C-alpha cells in the first residue's frame, strides 16, 4: 500500500517529478550516499550531541546500506565522486569498530 497521492490530486507532484527528471543519476546516488553517511555519523555518536543519539545497531544498518550502494554504483559514478565517498565509508567503518 502506498500513501502517495496521485498527481491529479496533488498539483505539486508534477513539478517535483519534473525537477527529479532533470537531476542526473550520479547526483541522486551521491546525495543518497551523503545522507547515509550523515545519518550513520549521528548514530555513531560523532556529532556534537554525541552519546545522546548513539545507536550502534542503527549505525550498522546505515553503514552497510552505504557500502552496498557504493558497491552497486561503482561502475556508474566517476572516481571524482567515488573516492571521497569510499574514504567516508572507511572512516565510518573504523568509527563503528572502535565504538563496538
N, C-alpha and C positions, 0 to 999 in steps of 0.2 A: 504494500500500500504506500502511496505517496501523498505527501501533504502539498505537493506542488500545485499551484493554481494554473489552469490553462491560460494561455496568452490572451484569449478574448476577455477573460475576467480580470486580468492584471496587465494594464497597458505598459507598465514599466518593464515587463518581461521581454518584449520585443527589443527595446532599447538595450537591455542587458545582453541579450543574445547577439545583437549586432556588435556590441563592444567586445564581447568574448571572441566573436568570429574574427576580429581584426588582430587579436593577440597571437603571435607565433607560438607554436607548441613549446619551443625551448624556454620561452619566458614563463609559461604556465608551469613547466617542470621545475624551473629554478625557484619560482615563487613558492610552490608547494614544499620544495626541499628546505628553503629558508624558514618557512613556517614550522616544519617538523623540527628543525634544529632549535628554533627559539623555544618551542614547547618542551623539547627534551631538556634544554638548559634549565628551564624553570623547574621541571620535575626532578632534576638532579640537584636542585638547591644552589645553582650557580648565579642566582640573581641577588639583588640587594636584600630581598626578604629571606633568602637562604632557606633555612630549615622549615620555615612556615609552609612552603608549598612542596617540600621534598616528598616524592613518592617514587621509589625505585622500580616498582612493578610497572607503573605508567611510563616511566622513563625508558625502561627496557623495550616496551612496545613501540615507543616513538623512535628509538634508535634503530630497532630492527626494521621498522617501516621505511626509515630514511635509507638504510643500507639497501633494502630491496628496490626502492625507487632508483637509487643511483646505479645499481647493477643493471636494472632493466632498461635504463635510459642511456647507458654508457656509449652506445653507438650513435645515439641521436643528438647528444649535446657535445659541443666542442671542448677541447682541453681548457680553453679560456674560462668556460663556465664550470667544467667538471673538477678542475684542480682545487679551487677553494672549497668546493662542496665536499670533496674527499678529505681534505685537511680538517674541515669542521667535523666530519663524521669520526675521524680518528681521534680528535680531541674529546668528543662526547663519549666514545667508547672507552677511552682512558679514564675519563672522569667517572664513568659508570663502574669500571673495575675498582677504582680507588674508593668509591662510596660503598661498594658491596662488602 
